[in-house]
Amino acid sequence: MAPAVPRSGDAIFANVERVNAELFTLTYGAIVRQLLTDLEEVEEVNKQLDQMGYNIGIRLIDEFLAKSNVTRCVDFRETAEVIAKVGFKMFLGVTASVSNW
């Protein structure tokens, strides 16, 4: 069986379900507001938001690895390039560049 060819960020972005940015912003604002009401301490709200961000990041990584068919990267520079070219294009529709090594 031939190895899977890595998919381009463009191909993946074209097939990804999108959420309206305004809906996302309103939902995030409602979550923050509810956390402030429930927890009342800003420090605890920040901890909860940090944990939510971490969990979202883990899910993004899982989806990236499942849909992109990338192979193991040799070094950190290659990892950064793959994320910039495929990952950013896949989730945001933009291509990033890595510089200042």
Z-matrix of the N, CA and C atoms (Angstrom, degrees):
N
C 1 1.450
C 2 1.526 1 109.12
N 3 1.301 2 117.95 1 130.58
C 4 1.455 3 123.09 2 -178.61
C 5 1.523 4 110.25 3 -70.70
N 6 1.353 5 116.92 4 145.13
C 7 1.466 6 118.91 5 178.40
C 8 1.518 7 111.06 6 -65.63
N 9 1.315 8 115.80 7 149.80
C 10 1.467 9 121.00 8 -179.68
C 11 1.516 10 109.92 9 -67.52
N 12 1.316 11 115.24 10 134.49
C 13 1.455 12 120.94 11 177.93
C 14 1.527 13 108.37 12 -83.59
N 15 1.349 14 117.35 13 131.52
C 16 1.462 15 118.34 14 177.99
C 17 1.521 16 110.94 15 -59.09
N 18 1.317 17 116.26 16 136.11
C 19 1.461 18 120.97 17 178.60
C 20 1.522 19 109.17 18 -85.28
N 21 1.301 20 116.25 19 149.30
C 22 1.455 21 119.71 20 178.75
C 23 1.521 22 109.91 21 -78.18
N 24 1.318 23 115.58 22 155.48
C 25 1.455 24 120.36 23 177.77
C 26 1.516 25 111.98 24 -61.20
N 27 1.334 26 117.28 25 -33.41
C 28 1.470 27 121.20 26 178.85
C 29 1.520 28 111.19 27 -62.60
N 30 1.328 29 116.61 28 -45.11
C 31 1.462 30 120.75 29 -178.37
C 32 1.520 31 111.07 30 -64.39
N 33 1.321 32 116.59 31 -40.51
C 34 1.460 33 120.28 32 -179.69
C 35 1.523 34 110.46 33 -70.33
N 36 1.347 35 117.27 34 -43.89
C 37 1.469 36 121.68 35 -179.39
C 38 1.521 37 111.20 36 -59.89
N 39 1.325 38 116.40 37 -35.70
C 40 1.470 39 120.36 38 -179.43
C 41 1.527 40 111.75 39 -65.90
N 42 1.326 41 117.49 40 -26.50
C 43 1.461 42 121.40 41 -176.28
C 44 1.528 43 114.11 42 -104.06
N 45 1.325 44 118.10 43 2.87
C 46 1.461 45 121.34 44 -177.45
C 47 1.528 46 109.84 45 -88.78
N 48 1.322 47 115.14 46 136.41
C 49 1.467 48 120.13 47 175.87
C 50 1.528 49 108.75 48 -70.01
N 51 1.323 50 116.90 49 135.20
C 52 1.458 51 121.23 50 -177.29
C 53 1.523 52 111.37 51 -109.88
N 54 1.324 53 114.43 52 155.77
C 55 1.462 54 121.76 53 177.07
C 56 1.522 55 107.26 54 -116.71
N 57 1.314 56 116.21 55 139.53
C 58 1.456 57 121.34 56 177.79
C 59 1.529 58 109.54 57 -59.41
N 60 1.329 59 118.10 58 132.02
C 61 1.463 60 122.91 59 -177.48
C 62 1.525 61 112.05 60 -62.01
N 63 1.321 62 117.28 61 -37.71
C 64 1.462 63 120.02 62 179.08
C 65 1.528 64 111.27 63 -66.40
N 66 1.329 65 117.08 64 -40.32
C 67 1.459 66 120.79 65 176.83
C 68 1.524 67 110.39 66 -63.29
N 69 1.322 68 116.52 67 -42.82
C 70 1.460 69 120.75 68 178.54
C 71 1.529 70 110.89 69 -61.28
N 72 1.325 71 117.17 70 -45.12
C 73 1.460 72 121.90 71 -179.90
C 74 1.524 73 111.48 72 -62.67
N 75 1.309 74 116.74 73 -44.86
C 76 1.466 75 120.69 74 178.47
C 77 1.529 76 111.53 75 -63.76
N 78 1.319 77 116.43 76 -41.25
C 79 1.461 78 120.48 77 179.57
C 80 1.523 79 110.70 78 -65.04
N 81 1.322 80 116.94 79 -45.05
C 82 1.465 81 120.35 80 178.78
C 83 1.523 82 110.64 81 -62.07
N 84 1.319 83 116.97 82 -43.80
C 85 1.464 84 120.66 83 177.97
C 86 1.519 85 111.92 84 -60.65
N 87 1.333 86 116.76 85 -39.48
C 88 1.467 87 120.76 86 178.46
C 89 1.527 88 111.00 87 -66.56
N 90 1.320 89 116.94 88 -37.74
C 91 1.467 90 120.40 89 177.81
C 92 1.521 91 110.68 90 -64.75
N 93 1.326 92 116.67 91 -46.04
C 94 1.471 93 120.28 92 179.49
C 95 1.520 94 110.39 93 -62.71
N 96 1.305 95 116.79 94 -43.62
C 97 1.472 96 120.86 95 179.18
C 98 1.528 97 111.32 96 -61.49
N 99 1.327 98 116.73 97 -42.78
C 100 1.462 99 120.46 98 179.50
C 101 1.527 100 111.35 99 -66.66
N 102 1.325 101 117.01 100 -39.01
C 103 1.469 102 120.14 101 176.28
C 104 1.521 103 111.24 102 -62.61
N 105 1.333 104 116.58 103 -41.44
C 106 1.472 105 120.13 104 178.04
C 107 1.524 106 110.98 105 -63.40
N 108 1.310 107 116.87 106 -38.33
C 109 1.471 108 121.02 107 178.76
C 110 1.524 109 110.93 108 -68.66
N 111 1.331 110 116.64 109 -44.50
C 112 1.461 111 121.07 110 -176.30
C 113 1.528 112 113.10 111 -72.67
N 114 1.315 113 116.89 112 -43.25
C 115 1.464 114 120.39 113 -171.69
C 116 1.529 115 113.78 114 -95.39
N 117 1.300 116 117.10 115 -29.63
C 118 1.462 117 124.58 116 175.93
C 119 1.523 118 115.70 117 65.98
N 120 1.324 119 119.42 118 -15.76
C 121 1.467 120 121.48 119 177.73
C 122 1.523 121 108.86 120 -109.91
N 123 1.322 122 114.85 121 126.76
C 124 1.462 123 121.01 122 -176.01
C 125 1.525 124 110.74 123 -60.90
N 126 1.320 125 117.69 124 -38.81
C 127 1.461 126 121.14 125 -179.33
C 128 1.537 127 111.47 126 -61.41
N 129 1.316 128 117.18 127 -40.56
C 130 1.465 129 121.56 128 178.37
C 131 1.528 130 111.10 129 -69.95
N 132 1.330 131 116.42 130 -37.35
C 133 1.471 132 120.54 131 175.91
C 134 1.525 133 109.59 132 -61.80
N 135 1.326 134 117.25 133 -44.47
C 136 1.463 135 120.95 134 178.67
C 137 1.521 136 111.49 135 -61.96
N 138 1.323 137 118.10 136 -38.58
C 139 1.467 138 120.62 137 176.69
C 140 1.526 139 110.72 138 -63.02
N 141 1.332 140 116.81 139 -43.58
C 142 1.459 141 120.68 140 179.23
C 143 1.529 142 111.53 141 -64.23
N 144 1.335 143 117.05 142 -43.11
C 145 1.467 144 120.81 143 178.66
C 146 1.528 145 110.92 144 -65.09
N 147 1.329 146 116.81 145 -37.57
C 148 1.459 147 121.06 146 177.36
C 149 1.529 148 110.28 147 -63.36
N 150 1.318 149 116.89 148 -43.97
C 151 1.462 150 120.82 149 178.50
C 152 1.528 151 110.94 150 -64.86
N 153 1.326 152 117.65 151 -40.00
C 154 1.461 153 121.22 152 177.44
C 155 1.528 154 110.37 153 -62.84
N 156 1.331 155 116.80 154 -43.19
C 157 1.459 156 121.16 155 178.36
C 158 1.517 157 112.11 156 -62.29
N 159 1.329 158 116.03 157 -40.79
C 160 1.468 159 120.74 158 177.44
C 161 1.526 160 110.20 159 -61.14
N 162 1.323 161 116.61 160 -47.47
C 163 1.468 162 120.82 161 -179.36
C 164 1.525 163 111.85 162 -63.20
N 165 1.322 164 117.18 163 -39.00
C 166 1.467 165 120.69 164 176.81
C 167 1.529 166 109.76 165 -64.59
N 168 1.328 167 116.76 166 -41.37
C 169 1.461 168 120.79 167 177.85
C 170 1.517 169 112.68 168 -59.98
N 171 1.328 170 116.27 169 -41.68
C 172 1.465 171 120.72 170 178.15
C 173 1.531 172 110.19 171 -62.26
N 174 1.314 173 116.39 172 -42.59
C 175 1.473 174 119.76 173 179.32
C 176 1.528 175 111.55 174 -66.54
N 177 1.343 176 117.45 175 -37.32
C 178 1.466 177 120.45 176 177.00
C 179 1.525 178 110.63 177 -63.82
N 180 1.328 179 116.87 178 -41.52
C 181 1.463 180 120.38 179 178.74
C 182 1.520 181 110.22 180 -63.20
N 183 1.334 182 116.75 181 -45.20
C 184 1.467 183 120.19 182 178.42
C 185 1.525 184 111.15 183 -58.39
N 186 1.327 185 116.53 184 -45.71
C 187 1.464 186 119.95 185 -179.81
C 188 1.522 187 111.36 186 -66.11
N 189 1.324 188 116.86 187 -40.68
C 190 1.464 189 121.27 188 178.16
C 191 1.525 190 110.13 189 -58.80
N 192 1.337 191 116.88 190 -48.90
C 193 1.455 192 120.24 191 -178.13
C 194 1.527 193 112.14 192 -67.20
N 195 1.326 194 117.07 193 -34.94
C 196 1.463 195 120.71 194 -179.13
C 197 1.522 196 112.35 195 -71.76
N 198 1.318 197 117.66 196 -37.55
C 199 1.467 198 120.50 197 -173.18
C 200 1.522 199 114.76 198 -96.11
N 201 1.323 200 118.70 199 -21.97
C 202 1.462 201 119.75 200 -172.63
C 203 1.520 202 113.92 201 -90.78
N 204 1.322 203 118.39 202 -18.84
C 205 1.463 204 122.28 203 -178.10
C 206 1.525 205 113.13 204 55.76
N 207 1.312 206 118.09 205 33.50
C 208 1.462 207 120.54 206 177.84
C 209 1.521 208 109.06 207 -75.09
N 210 1.314 209 114.95 208 151.15
C 211 1.457 210 120.43 209 176.70
C 212 1.529 211 109.05 210 -94.76
N 213 1.293 212 115.73 211 175.02
C 214 1.466 213 120.90 212 -178.96
C 215 1.527 214 110.12 213 -62.12
N 216 1.309 215 116.20 214 133.33
C 217 1.459 216 120.83 215 178.60
C 218 1.523 217 109.51 216 -83.51
N 219 1.323 218 115.63 217 148.12
C 220 1.452 219 121.40 218 -176.19
C 221 1.529 220 111.80 219 -79.94
N 222 1.331 221 116.43 220 -39.42
C 223 1.463 222 119.69 221 -178.02
C 224 1.533 223 109.85 222 -145.92
N 225 1.321 224 114.89 223 177.52
C 226 1.461 225 120.16 224 -176.59
C 227 1.525 226 111.79 225 -65.12
N 228 1.319 227 117.20 226 -35.14
C 229 1.467 228 120.83 227 179.32
C 230 1.531 229 110.97 228 -62.48
N 231 1.312 230 116.97 229 -44.13
C 232 1.465 231 120.28 230 178.28
C 233 1.532 232 110.49 231 -65.06
N 234 1.321 233 116.49 232 -38.87
C 235 1.467 234 120.70 233 177.54
C 236 1.518 235 110.41 234 -59.94
N 237 1.327 236 117.03 235 -46.09
C 238 1.464 237 121.36 236 179.35
C 239 1.525 238 111.15 237 -62.45
N 240 1.319 239 117.25 238 -40.16
C 241 1.464 240 121.29 239 179.58
C 242 1.534 241 111.26 240 -65.04
N 243 1.321 242 117.07 241 -42.37
C 244 1.470 243 120.81 242 179.97
C 245 1.524 244 109.99 243 -64.63
N 246 1.316 245 116.71 244 -43.70
C 247 1.469 246 120.14 245 179.28
C 248 1.527 247 110.20 246 -64.45
N 249 1.333 248 116.89 247 -42.18
C 250 1.464 249 120.65 248 -179.33
C 251 1.527 250 111.79 249 -65.61
N 252 1.326 251 117.23 250 -42.75
C 253 1.459 252 120.44 251 -174.58
C 254 1.525 253 112.92 252 -84.98
N 255 1.326 254 117.97 253 -40.11
C 256 1.462 255 120.84 254 -175.70
C 257 1.528 256 111.54 255 -99.43
N 258 1.316 257 116.81 256 -50.50
C 259 1.466 258 120.88 257 -175.73
C 260 1.515 259 113.86 258 -62.69
N 261 1.323 260 117.29 259 -49.49
C 262 1.467 261 120.13 260 179.68
C 263 1.518 262 110.69 261 -63.75
N 264 1.332 263 116.78 262 -40.14
C 265 1.468 264 120.33 263 179.38
C 266 1.529 265 110.12 264 -66.60
N 267 1.334 266 116.34 265 -37.70
C 268 1.449 267 121.68 266 -178.03
C 269 1.518 268 112.36 267 -65.18
N 270 1.326 269 117.75 268 -44.46
C 271 1.454 270 121.24 269 -174.21
C 272 1.528 271 114.30 270 -97.27
N 273 1.325 272 117.69 271 -30.71
C 274 1.466 273 120.44 272 -174.81
C 275 1.519 274 114.02 273 -114.59
N 276 1.327 275 117.33 274 -14.14
C 277 1.453 276 120.51 275 -179.24
C 278 1.512 277 113.60 276 78.59
N 279 1.328 278 117.60 277 15.23
C 280 1.458 279 122.00 278 178.99
C 281 1.521 280 109.21 279 -126.29
N 282 1.307 281 116.33 280 156.75
C 283 1.462 282 120.97 281 175.92
C 284 1.511 283 108.02 282 -108.91
N 285 1.314 284 116.14 283 130.62
C 286 1.460 285 121.75 284 178.90
C 287 1.518 286 109.21 285 -100.34
N 288 1.316 287 116.27 286 163.86
C 289 1.455 288 120.94 287 174.05
C 290 1.526 289 108.87 288 -124.60
N 291 1.308 290 115.45 289 144.67
C 292 1.455 291 121.67 290 -179.42
C 293 1.509 292 107.35 291 -103.54
N 294 1.330 293 116.82 292 131.02
C 295 1.461 294 120.54 293 -178.66
C 296 1.522 295 109.93 294 -146.52
N 297 1.292 296 115.82 295 -179.87
C 298 1.479 297 124.19 296 178.23
C 299 1.523 298 113.22 297 58.04
N 300 1.334 299 115.41 298 51.37
C 301 1.456 300 119.06 299 175.13
C 302 1.484 301 105.74 300 -72.42
